[in-house]
Amino acid sequence: MKGLLKTKSVGNQFLLLVSISLVSFFLVGLIGTVILSALTGMDIKEMSDMTRWDYSKPATINFIRGMQLIQFISLFLIPTFICARLFSTDTRQYLGLRKPFTRSYWVIGILVMILAIPFVQWLGELNRGIRFPSGIEHWMKAKEAEANKTVMALLSRQTIKDLILNIICIAGLAAVGEELLFRGMAQRLLIKMFKSPWPGILIAAFLFSAMHLQFYGFAPRFILGILLGIVYWYSGSLWPAILAHFVYDALLITLAYFNPSMLNEEATVKLSSIALTAAISFIMLALAVNWMMKNSKADYNQVYAEDEVPVKDHPF
């Protein structure tokens, strides 16, 4: 099975990635939901109707965390490793699961995500200020509130055990799963499709943000996706991007734990009050990205050299 579809066009490989992701998400998700129903005592009808969820019940919280694990396995893990095995003869190398060019990229990756916080906050407020016709705006806000509700329920729980579980289930699973799918697979295929890193980084970041189905958080998440794509490409390794993603999410979760007012979705900040810190943040980000680019050994031909080798004597 290794390298079975290695010589297929990158367009066909990308379509296959999308198809396998959808099928896996549906089938494994269906099986997982049945298992969770048995484990938590929630019936299928209750699970499918969020308006009936009682977030004060431990069973509901356990169900939400179980669904996060199922999503991690079905949408991120299974499609990524199936496709990496089909498209290459060395899965770890293909996905960028190797050491970065230098140890500095471990630090710079984390630093970039932390430096981004003020700029991302400013961009988020700008994004939230966009106005649409009342009908469309109401629909968007309703969908966003629905998407945020389960995460807010988890973050609102104020015990050390819940904090640790949130860091594992929200930050850990998202960092590993999303980086594997969007950077390790999607970005890799898109860069090959355009034969240039930047279009691949930008489109993968767009898909990464769009997948969350949260319009009023689209712009900041798009920027974070770009930064993670840059860390991956210029470090030569997916690990610094995974670590940076994890640290960013874990930091925000921890801050929300010690400062619950952060969870107030109605709270807004004047753009003028954070403009200076956002500008400084942007300048620092530009300098950090420039450092990564100057010190990188990333080379398109070297990264994709193995893709050009035809597969011989295949058993299938």
BALOBA-1460 file (C-alpha; in Angstrom, 3 decimals):
// residues 316
<rec num="1" residu="m" x="0.000" y="0.000" z="0.000"/>
<rec num="2" residu="k" x="2.954" y="2.340" z="0.570"/>
<rec num="3" residu="g" x="3.261" y="4.792" z="-2.310"/>
<rec num="4" residu="l" x="0.359" y="3.211" z="-4.193"/>
<rec num="5" residu="l" x="-0.882" y="6.597" z="-5.469"/>
<rec num="6" residu="k" x="2.459" y="8.350" z="-5.396"/>
<rec num="7" residu="t" x="2.524" y="9.034" z="-9.138"/>
<rec num="8" residu="k" x="-1.043" y="10.390" z="-9.317"/>
<rec num="9" residu="s" x="-1.462" y="14.087" z="-10.078"/>
<rec num="10" residu="v" x="-1.418" y="16.425" z="-7.080"/>
<rec num="11" residu="g" x="-4.953" y="17.567" z="-7.962"/>
<rec num="12" residu="n" x="-6.252" y="14.002" z="-7.712"/>
<rec num="13" residu="q" x="-4.339" y="13.498" z="-4.477"/>
<rec num="14" residu="f" x="-5.915" y="16.609" z="-2.964"/>
<rec num="15" residu="l" x="-9.419" y="15.514" z="-3.987"/>
<rec num="16" residu="l" x="-8.740" y="12.105" z="-2.475"/>
<rec num="17" residu="l" x="-7.622" y="13.737" z="0.782"/>
<rec num="18" residu="v" x="-10.897" y="15.692" z="0.943"/>
<rec num="19" residu="s" x="-12.948" y="12.583" z="0.096"/>
<rec num="20" residu="i" x="-11.260" y="10.344" z="2.656"/>
<rec num="21" residu="s" x="-11.619" y="13.081" z="5.290"/>
<rec num="22" residu="l" x="-15.366" y="13.389" z="4.689"/>
<rec num="23" residu="v" x="-15.976" y="9.626" z="4.609"/>
<rec num="24" residu="s" x="-13.868" y="9.003" z="7.700"/>
<rec num="25" residu="f" x="-15.530" y="11.877" z="9.574"/>
<rec num="26" residu="f" x="-18.988" y="10.483" z="8.770"/>
<rec num="27" residu="l" x="-18.368" y="6.783" z="9.397"/>
<rec num="28" residu="v" x="-16.031" y="6.983" z="12.402"/>
<rec num="29" residu="g" x="-18.104" y="9.845" z="13.789"/>
<rec num="30" residu="l" x="-21.266" y="7.732" z="13.540"/>
<rec num="31" residu="i" x="-19.652" y="4.762" z="15.279"/>
<rec num="32" residu="g" x="-18.105" y="7.008" z="17.908"/>
<rec num="33" residu="t" x="-21.433" y="8.703" z="18.629"/>
<rec num="34" residu="v" x="-23.075" y="5.326" z="19.281"/>
<rec num="35" residu="i" x="-20.239" y="4.361" z="21.632"/>
<rec num="36" residu="l" x="-20.458" y="7.708" z="23.448"/>
<rec num="37" residu="s" x="-24.200" y="7.282" z="23.813"/>
<rec num="38" residu="a" x="-23.628" y="3.984" z="25.615"/>
<rec num="39" residu="l" x="-20.837" y="5.409" z="27.791"/>
<rec num="40" residu="t" x="-22.527" y="8.691" z="28.792"/>
<rec num="41" residu="g" x="-26.163" y="7.589" z="28.901"/>
<rec num="42" residu="m" x="-27.221" y="10.332" z="26.475"/>
<rec num="43" residu="d" x="-29.617" y="9.150" z="23.764"/>
<rec num="44" residu="i" x="-28.950" y="9.875" z="20.101"/>
<rec num="45" residu="k" x="-31.800" y="12.395" z="19.835"/>
<rec num="46" residu="e" x="-30.429" y="14.406" z="22.740"/>
<rec num="47" residu="m" x="-26.937" y="14.313" z="21.239"/>
<rec num="48" residu="s" x="-28.139" y="15.658" z="17.901"/>
<rec num="49" residu="d" x="-30.071" y="18.579" z="19.433"/>
<rec num="50" residu="m" x="-27.763" y="21.077" z="21.157"/>
<rec num="51" residu="t" x="-30.733" y="22.978" z="22.597"/>
<rec num="52" residu="r" x="-31.430" y="19.980" z="24.827"/>
<rec num="53" residu="w" x="-27.914" y="19.774" z="26.259"/>
<rec num="54" residu="d" x="-27.571" y="20.409" z="29.983"/>
<rec num="55" residu="y" x="-24.032" y="21.717" z="30.442"/>
<rec num="56" residu="s" x="-24.259" y="21.311" z="34.218"/>
<rec num="57" residu="k" x="-24.329" y="17.518" z="33.835"/>
<rec num="58" residu="p" x="-20.977" y="15.664" z="33.849"/>
<rec num="59" residu="a" x="-22.355" y="13.347" z="31.142"/>
<rec num="60" residu="t" x="-22.724" y="16.294" z="28.736"/>
<rec num="61" residu="i" x="-19.183" y="17.513" z="29.398"/>
<rec num="62" residu="n" x="-17.837" y="13.966" z="28.953"/>
<rec num="63" residu="f" x="-19.782" y="13.690" z="25.693"/>
<rec num="64" residu="i" x="-18.267" y="16.956" z="24.378"/>
<rec num="65" residu="r" x="-14.744" y="15.804" z="25.236"/>
<rec num="66" residu="g" x="-15.470" y="12.426" z="23.673"/>
<rec num="67" residu="m" x="-16.600" y="14.148" z="20.470"/>
<rec num="68" residu="q" x="-13.355" y="16.133" z="20.420"/>
<rec num="69" residu="l" x="-11.419" y="12.864" z="20.532"/>
<rec num="70" residu="i" x="-13.590" y="11.343" z="17.806"/>
<rec num="71" residu="q" x="-13.089" y="14.400" z="15.599"/>
<rec num="72" residu="f" x="-9.333" y="14.188" z="16.177"/>
<rec num="73" residu="i" x="-9.276" y="10.534" z="15.081"/>
<rec num="74" residu="s" x="-11.821" y="10.667" z="12.253"/>
<rec num="75" residu="l" x="-11.114" y="14.046" z="10.628"/>
<rec num="76" residu="f" x="-7.422" y="14.551" z="11.304"/>
<rec num="77" residu="l" x="-5.552" y="11.371" z="12.186"/>
<rec num="78" residu="i" x="-7.058" y="8.707" z="9.916"/>
<rec num="79" residu="p" x="-7.229" y="10.744" z="6.647"/>
<rec num="80" residu="t" x="-3.745" y="12.198" z="7.145"/>
<rec num="81" residu="f" x="-1.955" y="8.908" z="7.709"/>
<rec num="82" residu="i" x="-3.931" y="6.996" z="5.066"/>
<rec num="83" residu="c" x="-3.095" y="9.629" z="2.440"/>
<rec num="84" residu="a" x="0.523" y="10.008" z="3.547"/>
<rec num="85" residu="r" x="0.951" y="6.248" z="3.191"/>
<rec num="86" residu="l" x="-0.736" y="6.218" z="-0.221"/>
<rec num="87" residu="f" x="1.208" y="9.215" z="-1.546"/>
<rec num="88" residu="s" x="4.680" y="8.302" z="-0.262"/>
<rec num="89" residu="t" x="6.996" y="5.508" z="0.797"/>
<rec num="90" residu="d" x="8.154" y="7.352" z="3.936"/>
<rec num="91" residu="t" x="5.193" y="8.639" z="5.951"/>
<rec num="92" residu="r" x="7.166" y="10.498" z="8.617"/>
<rec num="93" residu="q" x="9.374" y="12.281" z="6.108"/>
<rec num="94" residu="y" x="6.390" y="13.106" z="3.900"/>
<rec num="95" residu="l" x="4.500" y="14.743" z="6.781"/>
<rec num="96" residu="g" x="7.537" y="16.694" z="7.945"/>
<rec num="97" residu="l" x="7.842" y="14.720" z="11.200"/>
<rec num="98" residu="r" x="11.584" y="15.266" z="11.395"/>
<rec num="99" residu="k" x="13.972" y="17.564" z="13.230"/>
<rec num="100" residu="p" x="13.920" y="21.276" z="12.259"/>
<rec num="101" residu="f" x="16.954" y="22.727" z="10.489"/>
<rec num="102" residu="t" x="18.172" y="24.253" z="13.761"/>
<rec num="103" residu="r" x="16.983" y="24.180" z="17.383"/>
<rec num="104" residu="s" x="16.239" y="27.900" z="17.144"/>
<rec num="105" residu="y" x="13.026" y="27.122" z="15.264"/>
<rec num="106" residu="w" x="11.519" y="25.518" z="18.384"/>
<rec num="107" residu="v" x="11.880" y="28.864" z="20.174"/>
<rec num="108" residu="i" x="11.036" y="31.155" z="17.257"/>
<rec num="109" residu="g" x="7.871" y="29.156" z="16.506"/>
<rec num="110" residu="i" x="6.543" y="29.661" z="20.030"/>
<rec num="111" residu="l" x="7.721" y="33.285" z="20.072"/>
<rec num="112" residu="v" x="5.897" y="34.065" z="16.823"/>
<rec num="113" residu="m" x="2.572" y="32.801" z="18.203"/>
<rec num="114" residu="i" x="2.941" y="34.713" z="21.463"/>
<rec num="115" residu="l" x="4.000" y="37.900" z="19.669"/>
<rec num="116" residu="a" x="0.911" y="37.536" z="17.452"/>
<rec num="117" residu="i" x="-1.578" y="37.823" z="20.339"/>
<rec num="118" residu="p" x="-1.976" y="41.664" z="20.371"/>
<rec num="119" residu="f" x="-2.186" y="41.875" z="16.574"/>
<rec num="120" residu="v" x="-4.642" y="38.967" z="16.427"/>
<rec num="121" residu="q" x="-6.788" y="40.594" z="19.135"/>
<rec num="122" residu="w" x="-6.887" y="43.861" z="17.179"/>
<rec num="123" residu="l" x="-7.708" y="42.009" z="13.969"/>
<rec num="124" residu="g" x="-10.438" y="40.070" z="15.774"/>
<rec num="125" residu="e" x="-12.088" y="43.287" z="16.939"/>
<rec num="126" residu="l" x="-11.864" y="44.653" z="13.391"/>
<rec num="127" residu="n" x="-13.419" y="41.432" z="12.073"/>
<rec num="128" residu="r" x="-16.252" y="41.611" z="14.624"/>
<rec num="129" residu="g" x="-17.038" y="45.169" z="13.539"/>
<rec num="130" residu="i" x="-17.931" y="44.176" z="9.965"/>
<rec num="131" residu="r" x="-21.627" y="44.733" z="9.302"/>
<rec num="132" residu="f" x="-23.930" y="42.856" z="6.922"/>
<rec num="133" residu="p" x="-27.631" y="42.979" z="6.101"/>
<rec num="134" residu="s" x="-29.557" y="42.182" z="9.282"/>
<rec num="135" residu="g" x="-30.813" y="38.778" z="8.111"/>
<rec num="136" residu="i" x="-27.374" y="37.516" z="7.099"/>
<rec num="137" residu="e" x="-25.726" y="39.031" z="10.173"/>
<rec num="138" residu="h" x="-28.255" y="37.386" z="12.496"/>
<rec num="139" residu="w" x="-27.660" y="34.002" z="10.829"/>
<rec num="140" residu="m" x="-23.862" y="34.376" z="11.056"/>
<rec num="141" residu="k" x="-23.959" y="35.352" z="14.712"/>
<rec num="142" residu="a" x="-26.323" y="32.489" z="15.544"/>
<rec num="143" residu="k" x="-24.020" y="29.972" z="13.856"/>
<rec num="144" residu="e" x="-20.986" y="31.423" z="15.590"/>
<rec num="145" residu="a" x="-22.685" y="31.338" z="18.990"/>
<rec num="146" residu="e" x="-23.650" y="27.717" z="18.378"/>
<rec num="147" residu="a" x="-20.083" y="26.812" z="17.445"/>
<rec num="148" residu="n" x="-18.694" y="28.596" z="20.514"/>
<rec num="149" residu="k" x="-21.180" y="27.198" z="22.992"/>
<rec num="150" residu="t" x="-19.536" y="23.839" z="23.642"/>
<rec num="151" residu="v" x="-16.042" y="25.290" z="23.997"/>
<rec num="152" residu="m" x="-17.328" y="27.996" z="26.342"/>
<rec num="153" residu="a" x="-19.010" y="25.299" z="28.448"/>
<rec num="154" residu="l" x="-15.673" y="23.531" z="28.859"/>
<rec num="155" residu="l" x="-13.679" y="26.687" z="29.575"/>
<rec num="156" residu="s" x="-16.212" y="27.879" z="32.150"/>
<rec num="157" residu="r" x="-15.485" y="24.937" z="34.459"/>
<rec num="158" residu="q" x="-13.189" y="26.090" z="37.240"/>
<rec num="159" residu="t" x="-11.260" y="23.122" z="38.656"/>
<rec num="160" residu="i" x="-7.621" y="22.163" z="38.104"/>
<rec num="161" residu="k" x="-8.769" y="18.838" z="36.685"/>
<rec num="162" residu="d" x="-10.907" y="20.643" z="34.106"/>
<rec num="163" residu="l" x="-8.015" y="22.966" z="33.243"/>
<rec num="164" residu="i" x="-5.717" y="20.000" z="32.568"/>
<rec num="165" residu="l" x="-8.384" y="18.171" z="30.559"/>
<rec num="166" residu="n" x="-9.078" y="21.328" z="28.523"/>
<rec num="167" residu="i" x="-5.397" y="21.763" z="27.746"/>
<rec num="168" residu="i" x="-5.238" y="18.132" z="26.597"/>
<rec num="169" residu="c" x="-8.563" y="17.962" z="24.720"/>
<rec num="170" residu="i" x="-8.720" y="21.478" z="23.255"/>
<rec num="171" residu="a" x="-5.085" y="22.556" z="22.883"/>
<rec num="172" residu="g" x="-3.369" y="19.176" z="22.501"/>
<rec num="173" residu="l" x="-5.746" y="17.452" z="20.094"/>
<rec num="174" residu="a" x="-6.212" y="20.592" z="17.981"/>
<rec num="175" residu="a" x="-2.474" y="21.284" z="17.738"/>
<rec num="176" residu="v" x="-1.579" y="17.774" z="16.628"/>
<rec num="177" residu="g" x="-4.633" y="17.071" z="14.486"/>
<rec num="178" residu="e" x="-4.993" y="20.406" z="12.703"/>
<rec num="179" residu="e" x="-1.289" y="20.698" z="11.964"/>
<rec num="180" residu="l" x="-1.147" y="17.177" z="10.559"/>
<rec num="181" residu="l" x="-4.101" y="17.789" z="8.225"/>
<rec num="182" residu="f" x="-3.724" y="21.446" z="7.241"/>
<rec num="183" residu="r" x="0.047" y="21.844" z="7.247"/>
<rec num="184" residu="g" x="1.408" y="18.296" z="6.999"/>
<rec num="185" residu="m" x="-0.977" y="17.221" z="4.220"/>
<rec num="186" residu="a" x="-2.996" y="20.091" z="2.706"/>
<rec num="187" residu="q" x="-0.215" y="22.690" z="2.651"/>
<rec num="188" residu="r" x="2.266" y="20.154" z="1.319"/>
<rec num="189" residu="l" x="-0.049" y="19.242" z="-1.558"/>
<rec num="190" residu="l" x="-0.959" y="22.874" z="-2.303"/>
<rec num="191" residu="i" x="2.692" y="23.974" z="-2.412"/>
<rec num="192" residu="k" x="3.358" y="21.172" z="-4.873"/>
<rec num="193" residu="m" x="0.289" y="22.175" z="-6.887"/>
<rec num="194" residu="f" x="1.513" y="25.775" z="-7.279"/>
<rec num="195" residu="k" x="5.235" y="24.888" z="-7.181"/>
<rec num="196" residu="s" x="5.730" y="27.725" z="-4.709"/>
<rec num="197" residu="p" x="5.433" y="27.878" z="-0.910"/>
<rec num="198" residu="w" x="3.430" y="31.070" z="-0.447"/>
<rec num="199" residu="p" x="0.267" y="30.166" z="-2.405"/>
<rec num="200" residu="g" x="0.199" y="26.846" z="-0.559"/>
<rec num="201" residu="i" x="0.663" y="28.515" z="2.839"/>
<rec num="202" residu="l" x="-2.084" y="31.083" z="2.141"/>
<rec num="203" residu="i" x="-4.672" y="28.647" z="0.767"/>
<rec num="204" residu="a" x="-4.044" y="26.102" z="3.546"/>
<rec num="205" residu="a" x="-4.489" y="28.912" z="6.101"/>
<rec num="206" residu="f" x="-7.743" y="29.957" z="4.395"/>
<rec num="207" residu="l" x="-9.075" y="26.383" z="4.571"/>
<rec num="208" residu="f" x="-7.902" y="26.097" z="8.175"/>
<rec num="209" residu="s" x="-9.881" y="29.190" z="9.163"/>
<rec num="210" residu="a" x="-12.928" y="28.362" z="7.041"/>
<rec num="211" residu="m" x="-13.230" y="24.883" z="8.588"/>
<rec num="212" residu="h" x="-14.024" y="26.407" z="11.984"/>
<rec num="213" residu="l" x="-17.228" y="27.972" z="10.546"/>
<rec num="214" residu="q" x="-16.791" y="31.116" z="12.641"/>
<rec num="215" residu="f" x="-16.952" y="34.168" z="10.394"/>
<rec num="216" residu="y" x="-16.286" y="36.722" z="13.135"/>
<rec num="217" residu="g" x="-13.086" y="34.921" z="13.994"/>
<rec num="218" residu="f" x="-12.081" y="34.227" z="10.403"/>
<rec num="219" residu="a" x="-9.440" y="36.952" z="9.912"/>
<rec num="220" residu="p" x="-7.401" y="36.308" z="13.097"/>
<rec num="221" residu="r" x="-7.506" y="32.550" z="12.579"/>
<rec num="222" residu="f" x="-6.417" y="33.039" z="8.955"/>
<rec num="223" residu="i" x="-3.366" y="35.007" z="10.134"/>
<rec num="224" residu="l" x="-2.533" y="32.348" z="12.725"/>
<rec num="225" residu="g" x="-2.784" y="29.726" z="9.991"/>
<rec num="226" residu="i" x="-0.339" y="31.700" z="7.841"/>
<rec num="227" residu="l" x="2.120" y="31.997" z="10.731"/>
<rec num="228" residu="l" x="1.926" y="28.260" z="11.464"/>
<rec num="229" residu="g" x="2.433" y="27.520" z="7.760"/>
<rec num="230" residu="i" x="5.508" y="29.766" z="7.741"/>
<rec num="231" residu="v" x="6.923" y="28.052" z="10.843"/>
<rec num="232" residu="y" x="6.442" y="24.647" z="9.208"/>
<rec num="233" residu="w" x="7.913" y="25.525" z="5.824"/>
<rec num="234" residu="y" x="10.915" y="27.529" z="6.937"/>
<rec num="235" residu="s" x="11.828" y="25.276" z="9.882"/>
<rec num="236" residu="g" x="11.684" y="22.180" z="7.670"/>
<rec num="237" residu="s" x="9.691" y="20.356" z="10.338"/>
<rec num="238" residu="l" x="6.072" y="20.035" z="11.410"/>
<rec num="239" residu="w" x="7.026" y="19.625" z="15.088"/>
<rec num="240" residu="p" x="7.752" y="23.347" z="15.787"/>
<rec num="241" residu="a" x="4.362" y="24.251" z="14.240"/>
<rec num="242" residu="i" x="2.608" y="21.658" z="16.419"/>
<rec num="243" residu="l" x="4.380" y="22.907" z="19.538"/>
<rec num="244" residu="a" x="3.693" y="26.575" z="18.704"/>
<rec num="245" residu="h" x="0.002" y="25.824" z="18.066"/>
<rec num="246" residu="f" x="-0.240" y="23.929" z="21.355"/>
<rec num="247" residu="v" x="1.471" y="26.640" z="23.407"/>
<rec num="248" residu="y" x="-0.778" y="29.349" z="21.907"/>
<rec num="249" residu="d" x="-4.012" y="27.484" z="22.675"/>
<rec num="250" residu="a" x="-2.816" y="26.272" z="26.099"/>
<rec num="251" residu="l" x="-1.812" y="29.823" z="27.046"/>
<rec num="252" residu="l" x="-5.237" y="31.239" z="26.143"/>
<rec num="253" residu="i" x="-7.010" y="28.402" z="27.987"/>
<rec num="254" residu="t" x="-4.904" y="29.028" z="31.093"/>
<rec num="255" residu="l" x="-5.496" y="32.789" z="30.927"/>
<rec num="256" residu="a" x="-9.248" y="32.192" z="30.629"/>
<rec num="257" residu="y" x="-9.093" y="29.878" z="33.647"/>
<rec num="258" residu="f" x="-7.525" y="32.565" z="35.840"/>
<rec num="259" residu="n" x="-9.516" y="35.396" z="34.242"/>
<rec num="260" residu="p" x="-13.043" y="34.129" z="33.434"/>
<rec num="261" residu="s" x="-14.110" y="37.560" z="32.176"/>
<rec num="262" residu="m" x="-12.236" y="36.708" z="28.965"/>
<rec num="263" residu="l" x="-15.101" y="34.340" z="28.149"/>
<rec num="264" residu="n" x="-17.588" y="37.196" z="27.873"/>
<rec num="265" residu="e" x="-18.398" y="37.132" z="24.155"/>
<rec num="266" residu="e" x="-20.197" y="40.490" z="24.328"/>
<rec num="267" residu="a" x="-17.145" y="42.311" z="25.674"/>
<rec num="268" residu="t" x="-15.485" y="44.533" z="23.096"/>
<rec num="269" residu="v" x="-12.309" y="46.576" z="23.071"/>
<rec num="270" residu="k" x="-11.885" y="49.911" z="21.309"/>
<rec num="271" residu="l" x="-9.589" y="49.500" z="18.332"/>
<rec num="272" residu="s" x="-7.799" y="52.747" z="19.156"/>
<rec num="273" residu="s" x="-6.906" y="51.503" z="22.642"/>
<rec num="274" residu="i" x="-5.009" y="48.500" z="21.320"/>
<rec num="275" residu="a" x="-3.731" y="49.960" z="18.048"/>
<rec num="276" residu="l" x="-0.248" y="50.725" z="19.367"/>
<rec num="277" residu="t" x="0.339" y="47.264" z="20.860"/>
<rec num="278" residu="a" x="-1.057" y="45.722" z="17.664"/>
<rec num="279" residu="a" x="1.377" y="47.776" z="15.570"/>
<rec num="280" residu="i" x="4.315" y="46.731" z="17.750"/>
<rec num="281" residu="s" x="3.121" y="43.128" z="17.561"/>
<rec num="282" residu="f" x="2.981" y="43.304" z="13.759"/>
<rec num="283" residu="i" x="6.493" y="44.770" z="13.504"/>
<rec num="284" residu="m" x="7.906" y="42.087" z="15.823"/>
<rec num="285" residu="l" x="6.150" y="39.400" z="13.779"/>
<rec num="286" residu="a" x="7.626" y="40.785" z="10.561"/>
<rec num="287" residu="l" x="11.110" y="40.687" z="12.083"/>
<rec num="288" residu="a" x="10.625" y="37.131" z="13.338"/>
<rec num="289" residu="v" x="9.338" y="35.921" z="9.966"/>
<rec num="290" residu="n" x="12.228" y="37.673" z="8.215"/>
<rec num="291" residu="w" x="14.658" y="35.869" z="10.540"/>
<rec num="292" residu="m" x="13.063" y="32.512" z="9.729"/>
<rec num="293" residu="m" x="13.256" y="33.144" z="6.008"/>
<rec num="294" residu="k" x="16.901" y="34.267" z="6.100"/>
<rec num="295" residu="n" x="18.066" y="31.362" z="8.254"/>
<rec num="296" residu="s" x="16.051" y="28.648" z="6.544"/>
<rec num="297" residu="k" x="17.413" y="25.842" z="4.403"/>
<rec num="298" residu="a" x="13.984" y="25.121" z="2.932"/>
<rec num="299" residu="d" x="14.258" y="24.183" z="-0.729"/>
<rec num="300" residu="y" x="11.301" y="23.203" z="-2.905"/>
<rec num="301" residu="n" x="13.263" y="20.752" z="-5.047"/>
<rec num="302" residu="q" x="14.723" y="19.013" z="-2.022"/>
<rec num="303" residu="v" x="11.391" y="18.727" z="-0.194"/>
<rec num="304" residu="y" x="9.633" y="17.241" z="-3.214"/>
<rec num="305" residu="a" x="12.532" y="15.222" z="-4.633"/>
<rec num="306" residu="e" x="11.156" y="11.927" z="-3.318"/>
<rec num="307" residu="d" x="7.772" y="12.616" z="-4.949"/>
<rec num="308" residu="e" x="9.349" y="12.497" z="-8.387"/>
<rec num="309" residu="v" x="10.782" y="9.002" z="-7.992"/>
<rec num="310" residu="p" x="8.531" y="6.481" z="-9.786"/>
<rec num="311" residu="v" x="7.319" y="3.465" z="-7.838"/>
<rec num="312" residu="k" x="8.580" y="0.137" z="-9.230"/>
<rec num="313" residu="d" x="7.533" y="-3.456" z="-8.665"/>
<rec num="314" residu="h" x="4.464" y="-2.496" z="-6.713"/>
<rec num="315" residu="p" x="2.593" y="-5.462" z="-5.125"/>
<rec num="316" residu="f" x="-0.786" y="-4.058" z="-6.170"/>
